[in-house]
C-alpha cells in the first residue's frame, strides 16, 4: 500500500480561517506531524490520530519521521503555519523523498494555505492589490547580507512589502536596519500596518507610518506590511490604489 504525505497550510491556525480542503485532509490522516505550536492549533481535529510534535529547529527530524510513517502505508499530514510552501516544509519534504528515492513508494501533495501577508492584509484593509513581496528578517536559513539586499531592491522596485519574523531577542536591531534602507526609497508618511497575533484573542493592530514605527513593540508574533507610493489610509483601511479611473 502506497503511503501519502500531505504538507498542509493551516493559515493563521483557526478552523474558520483554514481552507475546506486543509480541514478535510487533516481529518483523513492517520498521523499528523508538525511544530508543537501548530499542532496545538489544530488539536480539535486530531482525535484518535498519532501525533509527531517537535520544537523549532527540528524540521528535518519531523520530515524524516513523517516519511517513516508513510513508508508503512500511512496517510500522514505535516501541518505548517500559513502556507506549506512559503517558509514552510513542502520543499524540504520533496527534497528528502527524492534523496531517499522513495517517489515510487510515497505520494506527496501540497495543500495550500493562507499566508500571513494575505490574512494580515485583510485585517488592515486592502494594502496588497498588485505586485508585492514577502521578506523574512530571520537569518536562520538566509544570510543577513542577502536579506538586506532583498529589502533594498524591493524598496527600490516600489513593492508593497510584508516583513515576516521582523524582530526577536537574538536579533533586536535587524528591523531598524531594514527600515533605514526602506526610508531611503520611501517617504516618511508611507502607511505601515503592524498585526500581532492575527485572528487570536490577543490580536493587536497598529496603524502608523514609516516615520513612527515603534520597533521596540514588535516581536516574532508580528507581521509588518509597508505600503508603496500608491498606498494610503482611508479611515482605518490601509489601501493601495491599483490605478482605476475613479
C-alpha positions as CSV (number, residue, x, y, z in Angstrom):
1,X,0.0,0.0,0.0
2,X,1.4,3.4,-1.1
3,X,1.9,5.9,1.7
4,X,0.8,9.5,1.4
5,X,2.2,12.7,2.8
6,X,0.3,16.0,2.7
7,X,2.0,19.3,3.5
8,X,-0.9,21.3,4.9
9,X,-1.0,25.1,5.3
10,X,-3.3,25.9,8.2
11,X,-3.3,29.7,7.7
12,X,-3.5,31.7,10.9
13,X,-4.4,28.4,12.6
14,X,-8.1,28.8,13.5
15,X,-10.6,26.4,11.9
16,X,-12.7,29.1,10.3
17,X,-9.6,30.6,8.6
18,X,-8.4,27.3,7.1
19,X,-9.3,26.1,3.7
20,X,-12.0,23.4,3.5
21,X,-9.5,21.1,1.9
22,X,-7.0,21.6,4.7
23,X,-9.6,20.6,7.3
24,X,-10.8,17.6,5.3
25,X,-7.2,16.3,4.7
26,X,-6.2,16.7,8.4
27,X,-9.4,14.7,9.4
28,X,-8.5,11.9,6.9
29,X,-4.9,11.5,8.0
30,X,-3.7,8.7,10.3
31,X,-0.7,10.7,11.5
32,X,-0.1,14.4,12.0
33,X,3.4,15.9,12.3
34,X,4.4,19.5,13.0
35,X,5.9,22.1,15.2
36,X,4.3,21.8,18.5
37,X,2.6,25.3,18.3
38,X,1.0,24.4,15.0
39,X,-0.1,21.0,16.2
40,X,-1.8,22.7,19.2
41,X,-3.7,25.0,16.9
42,X,-5.4,22.1,15.2
43,X,-5.8,19.8,18.2
44,X,-9.5,19.6,17.9
45,X,-9.1,17.8,14.6
46,X,-6.6,15.2,16.0
47,X,-8.8,12.8,17.9
48,X,-7.5,9.2,17.6
49,X,-4.5,10.2,15.5
50,X,-0.9,9.6,16.1
51,X,0.8,13.0,16.6
52,X,4.5,13.7,16.0
53,X,5.3,17.1,17.6
54,X,8.8,18.6,17.7
55,X,10.2,22.0,18.6
56,X,11.7,24.8,16.5
57,X,14.7,23.7,14.5
58,X,13.7,20.1,14.2
59,X,12.3,20.4,10.7
60,X,14.4,17.7,9.2
61,X,13.5,15.3,12.1
62,X,9.8,15.9,11.5
63,X,10.0,15.2,7.8
64,X,12.1,12.1,8.5
65,X,9.6,10.7,10.9
66,X,6.7,11.6,8.6
67,X,8.5,9.7,5.8
68,X,9.0,6.6,8.1
69,X,5.2,6.6,8.8
70,X,4.3,7.0,5.1
71,X,6.6,4.1,4.1
72,X,4.5,1.9,6.2
73,X,1.5,2.8,4.2
74,X,0.1,5.5,6.5
75,X,-1.6,8.7,5.4
76,X,0.5,11.5,7.0
77,X,-0.1,15.2,7.3
78,X,2.6,17.8,8.1
79,X,0.9,21.0,9.3
80,X,2.5,24.4,8.7
81,X,1.5,27.9,9.7
82,X,0.3,30.0,6.8
83,X,1.2,28.2,3.6
84,X,3.1,24.9,3.5
85,X,5.3,26.2,0.7
86,X,6.2,29.8,1.8
87,X,8.7,29.4,4.6
88,X,7.1,26.0,5.1
89,X,8.1,22.3,4.9
90,X,7.0,21.4,1.4
91,X,10.3,22.0,-0.3
92,X,12.3,20.1,2.3
93,X,9.9,17.2,2.3
94,X,10.0,16.8,-1.5
95,X,13.8,17.0,-1.5
96,X,14.1,14.3,1.2
97,X,11.7,12.0,-0.6
98,X,13.8,12.4,-3.7
99,X,17.1,11.9,-2.0
100,X,15.8,8.7,-0.4
101,X,14.5,7.5,-3.8
102,X,11.0,7.0,-2.4
103,X,8.9,8.6,-5.2
104,X,7.6,5.2,-6.1
105,X,6.6,4.4,-2.6
106,X,5.1,7.7,-1.4
107,X,2.7,10.2,-2.9
108,X,3.3,13.8,-1.9
109,X,0.7,16.6,-2.1
110,X,0.9,20.2,-1.0
111,X,-2.3,21.7,0.4
112,X,-2.1,25.5,0.1
113,X,-3.0,27.8,3.0
114,X,-3.4,31.5,3.6
115,X,-0.1,33.1,4.3
116,X,0.3,36.0,6.8
117,X,0.7,38.7,4.2
118,X,-2.8,37.9,2.9
119,X,-4.5,37.2,6.2
120,X,-3.0,40.3,7.9
121,X,-3.6,42.3,4.8
122,X,-7.3,41.5,5.1
123,X,-7.3,42.8,8.7
124,X,-5.8,46.1,7.5
125,X,-8.0,46.5,4.5
126,X,-6.5,46.3,1.0
127,X,-2.8,47.0,1.1
128,X,-2.0,44.2,-1.3
129,X,-3.8,44.7,-4.6
130,X,-0.9,44.2,-7.1
131,X,2.7,43.2,-7.1
132,X,4.2,42.7,-3.6
133,X,6.9,40.7,-1.9
134,X,7.4,38.9,1.4
135,X,10.8,39.1,3.1
136,X,11.7,37.3,6.3
137,X,14.1,39.1,8.6
138,X,15.2,35.8,10.2
139,X,18.7,34.8,9.2
140,X,18.2,31.2,10.5
141,X,18.2,29.9,6.9
142,X,19.3,33.0,4.8
143,X,22.5,35.1,5.2
144,X,21.8,38.5,6.7
145,X,23.6,40.3,3.8
146,X,21.2,38.7,1.3
147,X,18.2,39.7,3.4
148,X,19.3,43.4,3.4
149,X,19.9,43.3,-0.4
150,X,16.4,41.9,-0.9
151,X,15.0,44.7,1.3
152,X,16.9,47.3,-0.8
153,X,15.8,46.0,-4.1
154,X,12.2,45.6,-3.1
155,X,12.1,49.1,-1.8
156,X,13.6,50.4,-5.0
157,X,11.1,48.5,-7.0
158,X,8.2,50.1,-5.1
159,X,6.7,46.8,-4.0
160,X,4.4,46.6,-1.1
161,X,6.5,44.7,1.4
162,X,5.3,42.2,4.0
163,X,8.0,41.6,6.7
164,X,7.9,38.2,8.4
165,X,9.8,37.4,11.6
166,X,10.6,41.1,12.0
167,X,12.3,41.2,15.4
168,X,13.5,38.8,18.1
169,X,15.6,38.9,21.3
170,X,18.5,37.4,19.3
171,X,18.4,40.0,16.5
172,X,16.9,43.2,18.1
173,X,18.4,45.5,15.5
174,X,17.5,43.8,12.2
175,X,14.2,45.6,11.9
176,X,15.7,49.0,12.5
177,X,18.4,48.4,9.9
178,X,15.8,47.2,7.3
179,X,13.6,50.2,7.9
180,X,16.6,52.5,7.4
181,X,17.1,51.0,4.0
182,X,13.4,51.4,3.1
183,X,13.3,55.0,4.2
184,X,15.9,55.8,1.6
185,X,13.4,55.0,-1.1
186,X,10.1,56.0,0.5
187,X,8.5,59.0,2.2
188,X,8.2,59.0,6.0
189,X,4.4,59.2,5.7
190,X,4.2,55.9,3.9
191,X,1.5,53.8,5.6
192,X,2.5,50.9,7.7
193,X,0.3,48.3,9.3
194,X,1.5,46.0,12.1
195,X,-0.6,43.0,13.0
196,X,0.3,40.9,16.1
197,X,-1.2,37.5,16.9
198,X,-3.6,37.7,13.9
199,X,-7.0,36.2,14.5
200,X,-6.3,35.2,18.0
201,X,-7.7,36.6,21.3
202,X,-4.5,38.6,21.8
203,X,-4.8,40.2,18.4
204,X,-3.4,43.8,18.1
205,X,-3.4,46.1,15.1
206,X,-1.2,49.2,14.9
207,X,-1.8,51.7,12.1
208,X,1.1,54.0,11.6
209,X,3.6,55.3,9.0
210,X,7.2,54.7,8.2
211,X,8.4,57.6,10.4
212,X,6.6,56.4,13.6
213,X,7.1,52.7,13.9
214,X,7.9,51.7,17.4
215,X,10.2,48.8,16.8
216,X,10.6,48.0,20.5
217,X,7.0,46.8,20.5
218,X,7.5,44.4,17.5
219,X,8.2,40.8,18.1
220,X,8.1,37.4,16.2
221,X,4.3,37.3,16.5
222,X,4.0,40.4,14.3
223,X,3.7,40.8,10.5
224,X,4.5,44.2,9.2
225,X,3.1,45.5,5.9
226,X,4.8,48.5,4.4
227,X,2.9,50.4,1.6
228,X,4.3,51.7,-1.6
229,X,3.9,55.1,-3.2
230,X,0.2,54.4,-4.0
231,X,-0.8,53.3,-0.5
232,X,-2.9,55.5,1.8
233,X,-5.0,55.3,4.8
234,X,-8.8,55.6,4.2
235,X,-10.1,55.9,7.8
236,X,-8.9,52.7,9.3
237,X,-8.3,50.9,6.0
238,X,-4.9,50.6,4.5
239,X,-5.4,50.8,0.8
240,X,-3.1,50.6,-2.2
241,X,-4.6,52.2,-5.3
242,X,-4.4,50.0,-8.3
243,X,-4.9,52.8,-10.8
244,X,-8.6,52.5,-11.7
245,X,-10.1,55.6,-13.3
246,X,-12.5,56.7,-10.5
